[in-house]
Amino acid sequence: MPDFMLQEIKEQPTILRRLAKRRNTITDIADQIGLVNRIYLTGCGDPYFAALTSRYFIEKTTKIPTFTLPSMDFRWTHSNLPSGSLVIASSVSGRTKRTIEATKAAKEAGAMTIGITDNGDSPLTSYCNFVLEIEASPPETLSQHEYAGYQYVVPQTKTYTSVLFAQMALGFAIEAKTRENHSIFEQYLKETPQSVQEVIETLEASLKDLGRRYAEERSLFAILGSGPYFGLAKYGGAKFLEFALPSYSQCLEEFNHQEVFLADERWLIVLIAPDWLSLHRTRELAPLYEELEAKSLTFEPEPYNYGEAVDSVAVGKYPEVITPFVYAIPLQLLAFFIAKAKGLDVDEWCGGNRTDQIIKLSQRTIRTSEII
Protein backbone atom coordinates (compact mmCIF):
# COMPACT_ATOMS: atom_id res chain seq x y z
CA MET A 1 0.00 0.00 0.00
CA PRO A 2 1.40 3.45 -0.89
CA ASP A 3 2.35 5.85 1.87
CA PHE A 4 0.55 8.84 0.39
CA MET A 5 1.97 11.38 2.84
CA LEU A 6 5.56 10.34 2.07
CA GLN A 7 4.71 10.35 -1.63
CA GLU A 8 3.43 13.93 -1.35
CA ILE A 9 6.51 15.01 0.64
CA LYS A 10 8.65 13.82 -2.24
CA GLU A 11 6.46 15.56 -4.83
CA GLN A 12 7.19 18.99 -3.35
CA PRO A 13 10.28 19.89 -5.42
CA THR A 14 8.42 19.14 -8.66
CA ILE A 15 5.39 21.20 -7.61
CA LEU A 16 7.56 24.14 -6.53
CA ARG A 17 9.45 24.03 -9.84
CA ARG A 18 6.13 24.16 -11.67
CA LEU A 19 5.06 27.14 -9.60
CA ALA A 20 8.38 28.89 -10.21
CA LYS A 21 7.82 28.55 -13.97
CA ARG A 22 4.69 30.65 -13.53
CA ARG A 23 6.89 33.67 -12.94
CA ASN A 24 5.08 35.73 -15.59
CA THR A 25 1.69 35.07 -14.03
CA ILE A 26 2.99 36.17 -10.63
CA THR A 27 4.64 39.34 -11.99
CA ASP A 28 1.53 40.18 -14.04
CA ILE A 29 -0.56 40.10 -10.87
CA ALA A 30 1.99 42.31 -9.07
CA ASP A 31 2.00 44.77 -11.98
CA GLN A 32 -1.78 45.09 -12.04
CA ILE A 33 -2.60 45.55 -8.37
CA GLY A 34 -1.56 49.19 -8.25
CA LEU A 35 -0.25 51.04 -5.23
CA VAL A 36 -0.06 48.91 -2.08
CA ASN A 37 0.17 50.63 1.30
CA ARG A 38 -0.66 47.68 3.50
CA ILE A 39 -0.79 43.90 3.05
CA TYR A 40 -3.04 41.48 4.93
CA LEU A 41 -2.64 37.71 4.80
CA THR A 42 -5.52 35.53 5.91
CA GLY A 43 -6.49 31.86 5.95
CA CYS A 44 -7.28 28.93 8.23
CA GLY A 45 -5.16 25.95 9.26
CA ASP A 46 -2.04 25.35 7.16
CA PRO A 47 -2.55 28.46 4.95
CA TYR A 48 -2.77 30.55 8.13
CA PHE A 49 0.43 28.97 9.47
CA ALA A 50 2.10 29.71 6.14
CA ALA A 51 0.94 33.32 6.39
CA LEU A 52 2.42 33.67 9.88
CA THR A 53 5.79 32.87 8.31
CA SER A 54 5.54 34.67 4.95
CA ARG A 55 4.41 37.87 6.66
CA TYR A 56 7.90 38.43 8.10
CA PHE A 57 9.68 37.94 4.79
CA ILE A 58 7.19 40.02 2.79
CA GLU A 59 7.37 42.96 5.18
CA LYS A 60 11.17 42.80 5.46
CA THR A 61 11.56 42.75 1.68
CA THR A 62 8.84 45.18 0.55
CA LYS A 63 9.01 47.54 3.57
CA ILE A 64 5.19 47.54 3.39
CA PRO A 65 3.40 46.98 6.73
CA THR A 66 2.13 43.40 6.59
CA PHE A 67 -0.28 41.65 8.93
CA THR A 68 -1.53 38.09 9.36
CA LEU A 69 -4.96 37.29 10.74
CA PRO A 70 -6.98 34.08 11.01
CA SER A 71 -9.92 34.36 8.65
CA MET A 72 -12.53 34.66 11.37
CA ASP A 73 -10.55 37.37 13.19
CA PHE A 74 -10.36 39.34 9.94
CA ARG A 75 -14.02 40.24 10.41
CA TRP A 76 -12.98 42.54 13.27
CA THR A 77 -10.58 44.40 10.97
CA HIS A 78 -12.11 44.63 7.52
CA SER A 79 -14.19 47.76 8.17
CA ASN A 80 -11.03 49.72 8.98
CA LEU A 81 -8.93 48.80 5.96
CA PRO A 82 -7.00 51.86 4.77
CA SER A 83 -6.76 52.91 1.14
CA GLY A 84 -4.27 50.83 -0.81
CA SER A 85 -4.90 47.63 1.19
CA LEU A 86 -4.09 44.31 -0.44
CA VAL A 87 -5.65 41.16 1.02
CA ILE A 88 -4.09 37.80 0.10
CA ALA A 89 -6.50 35.01 1.07
CA SER A 90 -5.35 31.40 0.94
CA SER A 91 -7.52 28.27 0.91
CA VAL A 92 -6.27 25.05 -0.69
CA SER A 93 -9.78 23.80 -1.43
CA GLY A 94 -11.22 27.25 -2.05
CA ARG A 95 -14.17 26.09 0.06
CA THR A 96 -13.13 27.21 3.55
CA LYS A 97 -16.15 29.27 4.57
CA ARG A 98 -14.43 31.64 6.99
CA THR A 99 -11.78 32.48 4.38
CA ILE A 100 -14.43 33.06 1.71
CA GLU A 101 -16.24 35.27 4.19
CA ALA A 102 -13.10 37.30 4.96
CA THR A 103 -12.33 37.78 1.27
CA LYS A 104 -15.87 38.89 0.52
CA ALA A 105 -15.73 41.43 3.37
CA ALA A 106 -12.34 42.73 2.20
CA LYS A 107 -13.54 43.25 -1.35
CA GLU A 108 -16.71 44.99 -0.19
CA ALA A 109 -14.50 47.29 1.93
CA GLY A 110 -12.60 48.35 -1.19
CA ALA A 111 -9.45 46.26 -0.80
CA MET A 112 -7.69 44.56 -3.70
CA THR A 113 -7.99 40.79 -3.20
CA ILE A 114 -5.80 37.91 -4.38
CA GLY A 115 -6.85 34.30 -3.85
CA ILE A 116 -4.35 31.47 -3.55
CA THR A 117 -5.97 28.08 -4.07
CA ASP A 118 -5.64 24.67 -5.67
CA ASN A 119 -9.09 25.03 -7.20
CA GLY A 120 -9.61 27.84 -9.68
CA ASP A 121 -13.34 27.09 -9.91
CA SER A 122 -13.98 27.26 -6.18
CA PRO A 123 -16.31 29.71 -4.38
CA LEU A 124 -13.33 31.70 -3.06
CA THR A 125 -12.38 32.93 -6.52
CA SER A 126 -15.66 34.80 -7.04
CA TYR A 127 -14.51 37.38 -4.48
CA CYS A 128 -10.95 37.78 -5.80
CA ASN A 129 -9.60 40.37 -8.21
CA PHE A 130 -6.82 37.92 -9.04
CA VAL A 131 -6.30 34.20 -8.49
CA LEU A 132 -3.01 32.31 -8.26
CA GLU A 133 -3.52 28.55 -8.54
CA ILE A 134 -0.88 26.45 -6.81
CA GLU A 135 -1.55 23.37 -8.99
CA ALA A 136 -0.44 21.01 -6.21
CA SER A 137 -2.86 18.23 -7.24
CA PRO A 138 -4.38 16.98 -10.50
CA PRO A 139 -7.71 18.87 -10.87
CA GLU A 140 -9.71 15.67 -11.41
CA THR A 141 -8.67 14.37 -7.96
CA LEU A 142 -9.97 17.34 -5.97
CA SER A 143 -13.55 16.07 -5.78
CA GLN A 144 -12.93 12.33 -5.46
CA HIS A 145 -13.13 12.25 -1.65
CA GLU A 146 -15.93 13.15 0.70
CA TYR A 147 -13.64 15.86 2.08
CA ALA A 148 -13.22 17.49 -1.34
CA GLY A 149 -10.22 19.68 -2.07
CA TYR A 150 -7.26 17.39 -1.36
CA GLN A 151 -5.82 14.66 -3.54
CA TYR A 152 -5.48 12.40 -0.49
CA VAL A 153 -7.01 12.99 2.95
CA VAL A 154 -3.70 12.75 4.81
CA PRO A 155 -1.71 15.32 6.81
CA GLN A 156 -0.96 17.90 4.14
CA THR A 157 2.58 18.71 3.02
CA LYS A 158 2.75 19.71 -0.65
CA THR A 159 -0.23 22.04 -0.33
CA TYR A 160 1.39 23.86 2.61
CA THR A 161 4.70 24.52 0.87
CA SER A 162 2.86 25.51 -2.33
CA VAL A 163 0.74 28.09 -0.51
CA LEU A 164 3.80 29.40 1.35
CA PHE A 165 5.73 29.62 -1.92
CA ALA A 166 2.89 31.52 -3.61
CA GLN A 167 2.45 33.97 -0.73
CA MET A 168 6.14 34.83 -0.59
CA ALA A 169 6.51 34.94 -4.37
CA LEU A 170 3.75 37.54 -4.61
CA GLY A 171 5.50 39.64 -1.96
CA PHE A 172 8.85 39.41 -3.70
CA ALA A 173 7.22 40.27 -7.05
CA ILE A 174 5.71 43.40 -5.48
CA GLU A 175 9.17 44.32 -4.17
CA ALA A 176 10.69 43.72 -7.60
CA LYS A 177 8.09 46.01 -9.19
CA THR A 178 8.25 48.87 -6.70
CA ARG A 179 12.02 48.89 -6.15
CA GLU A 180 13.13 47.44 -9.48
CA ASN A 181 15.18 44.88 -7.56
CA HIS A 182 14.71 41.39 -8.98
CA SER A 183 17.58 39.65 -7.21
CA ILE A 184 15.63 38.22 -4.25
CA PHE A 185 12.71 37.19 -6.46
CA GLU A 186 14.90 35.42 -9.00
CA GLN A 187 17.04 33.68 -6.37
CA TYR A 188 13.89 32.50 -4.60
CA LEU A 189 12.31 31.05 -7.74
CA LYS A 190 15.51 29.35 -8.84
CA GLU A 191 16.90 27.91 -5.61
CA THR A 192 13.90 26.94 -3.45
CA PRO A 193 12.80 23.79 -5.35
CA GLN A 194 16.34 22.40 -5.58
CA SER A 195 17.02 23.15 -1.90
CA VAL A 196 13.86 21.28 -0.86
CA GLN A 197 14.91 18.28 -2.93
CA GLU A 198 18.39 18.29 -1.35
CA VAL A 199 16.98 18.28 2.17
CA ILE A 200 14.52 15.46 1.47
CA GLU A 201 17.30 13.30 0.02
CA THR A 202 19.75 14.17 2.80
CA LEU A 203 17.50 13.79 5.85
CA GLU A 204 15.01 11.02 5.05
CA ALA A 205 17.12 8.16 6.42
CA SER A 206 18.18 9.92 9.63
CA LEU A 207 14.64 11.10 10.39
CA LYS A 208 13.38 7.56 9.83
CA ASP A 209 15.83 6.26 12.45
CA LEU A 210 14.93 9.00 14.91
CA GLY A 211 11.22 8.43 14.29
CA ARG A 212 11.51 4.76 15.20
CA ARG A 213 13.31 5.58 18.45
CA TYR A 214 10.98 8.37 19.50
CA ALA A 215 7.92 6.26 18.70
CA GLU A 216 9.00 3.86 21.45
CA GLU A 217 10.26 6.44 23.95
CA ARG A 218 7.96 9.47 23.65
CA SER A 219 4.21 10.10 23.58
CA LEU A 220 3.91 13.90 23.85
CA PHE A 221 5.46 16.39 21.45
CA ALA A 222 6.30 20.09 21.53
CA ILE A 223 7.40 22.05 18.46
CA LEU A 224 9.07 25.38 19.20
CA GLY A 225 10.00 28.25 16.89
CA SER A 226 10.51 31.99 17.11
CA GLY A 227 9.77 34.94 14.84
CA PRO A 228 8.96 33.70 11.32
CA TYR A 229 9.55 30.15 12.52
CA PHE A 230 6.70 30.28 15.05
CA GLY A 231 4.34 29.74 12.11
CA LEU A 232 6.47 26.79 11.09
CA ALA A 233 6.19 25.38 14.62
CA LYS A 234 2.40 25.73 14.41
CA TYR A 235 2.45 23.84 11.13
CA GLY A 236 4.71 21.10 12.50
CA GLY A 237 2.53 20.64 15.54
CA ALA A 238 -0.52 20.33 13.32
CA LYS A 239 1.03 17.38 11.48
CA PHE A 240 1.31 15.47 14.76
CA LEU A 241 -2.24 16.42 15.72
CA GLU A 242 -3.57 15.21 12.37
CA PHE A 243 -2.24 11.79 13.34
CA ALA A 244 -3.95 12.23 16.75
CA LEU A 245 -0.54 12.47 18.42
CA PRO A 246 -0.74 14.97 21.32
CA SER A 247 1.30 18.03 20.40
CA TYR A 248 1.96 21.59 21.54
CA SER A 249 3.18 24.36 19.25
CA GLN A 250 4.71 27.37 20.91
CA CYS A 251 7.07 30.29 20.65
CA LEU A 252 10.59 29.22 21.57
CA GLU A 253 10.62 31.65 24.48
CA GLU A 254 7.00 31.42 25.64
CA PHE A 255 7.28 27.65 26.10
CA ASN A 256 9.42 28.36 29.16
CA HIS A 257 6.59 30.41 30.66
CA GLN A 258 3.79 27.95 29.89
CA GLU A 259 4.03 24.35 28.69
CA VAL A 260 7.34 23.68 30.42
CA PHE A 261 5.31 23.08 33.59
CA LEU A 262 3.94 19.92 31.97
CA ALA A 263 7.17 18.58 30.46
CA ASP A 264 8.45 15.23 31.74
CA GLU A 265 9.89 11.92 30.53
CA ARG A 266 7.08 11.49 27.98
CA TRP A 267 8.04 14.59 26.01
CA LEU A 268 10.03 15.19 22.84
CA ILE A 269 10.80 18.90 22.49
CA VAL A 270 11.73 19.98 18.95
CA LEU A 271 13.52 23.33 18.61
CA ILE A 272 13.66 25.02 15.18
CA ALA A 273 16.78 27.19 14.89
CA PRO A 274 17.62 28.41 11.36
CA ASP A 275 18.78 31.92 12.34
CA TRP A 276 21.45 33.15 14.73
CA LEU A 277 18.99 34.47 17.33
CA SER A 278 16.97 31.23 17.53
CA LEU A 279 20.18 29.22 17.43
CA HIS A 280 21.77 31.10 20.32
CA ARG A 281 18.69 30.56 22.50
CA THR A 282 18.28 26.93 21.38
CA ARG A 283 21.82 26.03 22.39
CA GLU A 284 21.15 27.54 25.78
CA LEU A 285 17.78 25.87 26.33
CA ALA A 286 17.96 22.44 24.72
CA PRO A 287 20.33 20.81 27.26
CA LEU A 288 18.33 22.15 30.20
CA TYR A 289 15.18 20.13 29.44
CA GLU A 290 17.07 16.96 30.38
CA GLU A 291 16.53 18.01 33.99
CA LEU A 292 12.82 17.29 33.38
CA GLU A 293 13.73 13.96 31.71
CA ALA A 294 12.39 15.35 28.42
CA LYS A 295 14.30 14.75 25.20
CA SER A 296 15.36 17.68 23.01
CA LEU A 297 15.81 17.55 19.25
CA THR A 298 17.21 20.55 17.37
CA PHE A 299 17.01 21.44 13.69
CA GLU A 300 19.85 23.83 12.89
CA PRO A 301 22.19 24.77 10.04
CA GLU A 302 25.34 22.87 10.97
CA PRO A 303 26.34 19.85 13.09
CA TYR A 304 26.67 20.60 16.79
CA ASN A 305 27.61 18.24 19.60
CA TYR A 306 25.39 18.70 22.64
CA GLY A 307 26.36 15.37 24.15
CA GLU A 308 23.81 12.68 24.97
CA ALA A 309 21.25 15.10 26.34
CA VAL A 310 20.22 16.46 22.95
CA ASP A 311 19.77 15.06 19.45
CA SER A 312 20.65 17.49 16.68
CA VAL A 313 19.91 17.39 12.95
CA ALA A 314 21.96 19.57 10.59
CA VAL A 315 19.54 20.84 7.94
CA GLY A 316 22.19 22.82 6.07
CA LYS A 317 23.01 26.47 5.43
CA TYR A 318 20.58 28.17 3.04
CA PRO A 319 19.60 31.75 2.13
CA GLU A 320 17.18 33.21 4.63
CA VAL A 321 14.22 33.31 2.20
CA ILE A 322 14.55 29.55 1.62
CA THR A 323 14.76 28.49 5.27
CA PRO A 324 10.97 28.21 5.82
CA PHE A 325 10.85 25.48 3.19
CA VAL A 326 13.91 23.43 4.07
CA TYR A 327 13.01 23.45 7.78
CA ALA A 328 9.45 22.31 7.02
CA ILE A 329 10.81 19.08 5.53
CA PRO A 330 12.28 17.53 8.72
CA LEU A 331 9.05 18.34 10.58
CA GLN A 332 7.03 16.53 7.91
CA LEU A 333 9.35 13.53 7.90
CA LEU A 334 9.49 13.34 11.69
CA ALA A 335 5.71 13.32 12.10
CA PHE A 336 5.34 10.72 9.34
CA PHE A 337 7.99 8.33 10.62
CA ILE A 338 6.88 8.54 14.26
CA ALA A 339 3.28 7.82 13.26
CA LYS A 340 4.33 4.92 11.06
CA ALA A 341 6.60 3.43 13.74
CA LYS A 342 3.72 3.65 16.24
CA GLY A 343 1.69 1.45 13.93
CA LEU A 344 -0.75 4.13 12.83
CA ASP A 345 -2.34 4.15 9.39
CA VAL A 346 -0.33 6.94 7.74
CA ASP A 347 -2.76 7.09 4.81
CA GLU A 348 -5.61 8.32 7.01
CA TRP A 349 -6.29 11.27 9.27
CA CYS A 350 -6.02 10.34 12.95
CA GLY A 351 -3.87 7.38 11.95
CA GLY A 352 -6.98 5.45 10.91
CA ASN A 353 -8.82 5.95 14.22
CA ARG A 354 -12.09 7.91 14.00
CA THR A 355 -11.14 9.01 10.46
CA ASP A 356 -14.70 8.95 9.08
CA GLN A 357 -16.02 10.72 12.15
CA ILE A 358 -13.44 13.52 11.86
CA ILE A 359 -14.06 13.93 8.11
CA LYS A 360 -17.81 14.24 8.64
CA LEU A 361 -17.33 16.66 11.53
CA SER A 362 -14.89 18.77 9.51
CA GLN A 363 -17.42 18.99 6.71
CA ARG A 364 -19.93 20.42 9.15
CA THR A 365 -17.57 22.71 11.10
CA ILE A 366 -15.55 24.04 8.14
CA ARG A 367 -17.10 23.39 4.72
CA THR A 368 -20.89 23.61 5.20
CA SER A 369 -20.97 26.43 7.74
CA GLU A 370 -23.01 29.44 6.67
CA ILE A 371 -21.30 32.53 5.27
CA ILE A 372 -22.24 35.55 7.33
N, C-alpha and C positions, 0 to 999 in steps of 0.2 A: 504494500500500500504506500502511495507517495506521502511524503511529509510536506504538505502544501506550504506550511509556514517557512520551512527551510528553502523550499523551491522559490518562494517569493523573495526571501532575503537575497538569494543569488541572482534574481532577475533585476535587482535594483540598478546595477551599472548600465545595463542595456536600456532601461526605461529613462534614466537620467541622460544618457547620450541622445536618446530620441527627443527629449525635452530641450536639450541644448541646441539641437539642430533647428529648433523653432525660434531661433534668435530673431528673425525678422518679424515674426508675429508679436513677440514680446516688445521689441523696440517700436513697432507700429502703435501698440497700445500706449506706450509711454509718450510717444510723440503727439497722440491725439487727446490726451486727458487735460491738457492745458496747465495753467498755473496751479501748483499744489502748495498749500500753506500748512497743511496738517494731514497726517496719515493715521487711519484707524484700521486695525486688523481685528477680525472677529471670526468666531467659529466655536464649535463644541468638540470635546474629546480630543483626538489626535490633532486635528487642524488648529484647535486652540493652543495645544502644547507647542506646535510648530510656530505659531504666531508669537508666543512668549519668547521664543528664541530669535526669530527673524527680526522682531522689533528692534533689538539692540543693534544688529548689523545694519539695518535700513537707516535708523536714525544716525548712527555714527558715520555712515557713508554719505547720506544725502544732506545732513545737517537740518533736516525737516523734523519738527517734533512728531514723534510716532508713539501711538498708544495701542495696547492690546486689551480687549475686553471679551469675556465670555458673551455669547450671543444674547442670552437673556439679560445680562447686565447692561448691554448696549441700549436697551429701552429707556434707561435712566439718563442717557447722554444724548440721544439723537436729536432732541429738540433744541439743543444748544450748540449744534455743529456750526463752526464759523465758516465764512466764505472761503472757498478754495479747499474744502475738505475732500479727501479721497478715502473711501471705505473699501477695503479688500476683504471680501467675505469668502470663506473656504468651507466647502462641504463636499466630501468625496462622492457621496451619492447624489448630492443636489436636492435631497429630500428632507434634510434636517429642519424641522419646522421652526425652531427658534432662530436658526441662521437665516432662513427665508424671511422670517418676520423682521429681523434686524436689518436686512438688506432693503426690504420694502420701506421700512421707516426711514432709513438713510436717504433713499432716493426721493421720497416724499419731502424730506427736509432740505432738498436741494444739493445733496452731495453727489459727487461722481462715484459710481460703483463699479467694481470689478469682481467678477465671480471666478473662483478657482474650483474646478470640479472634474470628476471623471465622466460626467454625463452631461453632454451639451444640450440634451433635450429635457433636462430636469426642470422642476418648478422654480428653482433658484434663478435660472438664467433669465426669466421673464422680468426680473427686477434689476438686471445688470446692464450698464452701458456697454461693458465689454466682458467677454468670457475668455478665460484661458483654460483649455482642457489639458489635464495632465496625462491622459492616455496611458494610465497605468495598467488597464485591463482591456481585453478584447470587448468591444461594445456589446456583442451578442451574449456575453456571460453575465452582464450586470443585472439581468432580471430572472436568472435561472434559479435563484434561491428565494425562500420565503422572505429572508431579510435582504431585499433587493438593494443593489448598489455596490457589492463586493464580488470579486470573482470567486473567492472562497471565504466562508464564514470562519475565519481563524484570526488570531491576534494579528493586526495589520502592521505591515512593515513597508512594503513598496509604496503604498498610498501615502504614508506619513512622509517619507523622504521626498516623494514627488511634490506634495503640497508645500513642504518646506523649501524645496528648490524653486518652485514657481513664485512663492512669496518673495524670497530674497532676490530672484532674478528681476522681478518687476521693480524692486527698490533700486537695484544697481543700474537698471536701464533708465530710471528717472534721473539718477545721479549722472549717468553718461550724457543724457540730454541737456540737463541744466548746467553742468560744469564742463561739458565737452571733454570728459575724462573717461575713456573706455577701458583703461587698463584693468581695473578691478572686475568689471563685467566680463571682459574677454578671458581673464585668468580663471574666473569662477566657472564659466561655461566649459572651458577646455579641460581643467584639471579635476573638477569634482567627480565625474563618473569614474575616471581611472583611479583616483585615490580610494574611492569606495571599493572598487574591485580588488585593489591591493590589500586592503584591510581584511576583507572577507577571506581571501586566500591565505593571508598570513596568520589570522587568529582563530580560524575555525577549529583546528585540532586542539589548541590549548584551551579554548573555551569549552570544548566537549569534555576534556579531562576534568576541568574545574567543575563543570556542571554535574558530572557523576559524583564527585566527592561531596559537593554541597548538598546534593539531593539526599544523601545519607545523613549528613551532619546537621543541616539547618532547615528550619521550617518557617521562619519569619524573615522578611527581607526589607531593607531600607535602602533607597537610592537617593543620593545626595548630590546636589549641584548648586552652583552659585552664579549670579548674574545671568548671562544668556544660557547658561547650562542648567539653570533651575527648570526651565521648560523641558529640557532633555531628561532631567530626573523625573519630572511628572510623566513624560512619555514612557520611560523605562519602567517606572512603577506600574503603569497601566498594563504593560505586557504581562507582568506577573499576575495582576488582578484578573486579567482576561482568561488566565488558566486557573482562576480561583485559588491562587497562592497568596496568602496574606502579605501585603506590601504597604510600606509607607514611602511617600515621596516628599522630600523636604529640602529647604535651603541648607546648604552646607553648614552655615553658622547656626541657624535657628534650631536645627536638630538637637544641639547641645542645651537648648532652653526648653525643649518639649519632649520629643520621643525618647531621648536618652534615658529618661526615667523608667522606661519599659525594657530597655535592652538587657539581654542576658545570653546564656549559652545557646539559645535557639536562633540567634540572630546572625545574618550575614549583612554587613554594612558596606555598600558599594559607594565609593567616593570618585566623582568625575572631576578630573583635574587637568584640562588642556592648557590653561593659561598660568602665568607665573603666580598670580594672586591666589587662585584656587590651589595650585600646587604647593605653595608655601604653607597654607593652612592645612592641607591634606597631610603633608609630611609631619606636621605637628600633632594632628588629631588621630590619625589612623592607628598608631601604636598604643594609644591610650585606651582604646575600647577593649583591649585584651583584659584590662582590669575587671571588666564586666563579664568576661568569658565569651564576648561576642567576637566574631571573625570579621576582619576588615579586608576588603579587596579594592585596590586602586586601579583606575585607568588613567595613565599619564603618558607623556610623550616619549620618555626614554626609560631604559631599565634602571631600577633603583632597589637596593638591597635593604629591606626593613628588618631582616631576620625572620624568625619563624612566626612572629606575631601577625604579620601582614602578608597577604598575597598581592602581587603587583603585576599588571599586564601593561607592557609597552605598546601603545597604539601606533606610535610614530610621530615625527615632527611634520606638521602640515601648515600651510598658510591659514591665518585666523579664520577667513571666510569659509574654509572647508571643514574646520573642526566639528561643527554641529553634525555633519554627515558621518565622518569617520568614527566619531565617538558614539553615534547611535548604533553602529554595527555590533560592538561587543555587548551592548545591552540586549539587543535582539537575540543574539546567539546564546547569551547566558540564560535568558528566560526560556528559550526553546529547549536547550539541553538539560536544564534542571527539570523542566516539566516532563521531558521524555524519560529521563532517568528515574523519575518518581513513578513511572508507569502510567502517566496520564495519556489520554488520546490527544495528540498534538494537532490533529486535524479538526478539532471541535473546540468551540468556546467552552470554558469551564473544564477543559480536559475531558470532555465527554459526560460530565455529571451535570444534570439539569440543563443541558444545552437547549432542548426544545422549549423548556419553560422560560429561559432567559431570552431566547429569540422572540417568543410571543410577547413577553413583557416589554422588550425593547421596542417592538412594533407599536405598542400602545403608548409607552412613555415618550418616545422620540418621533416616530414616523407618522402616527395618526392623530397626534395632538392637534387641537384647533389652532389656527393662526389668529392672533388677536389684532 
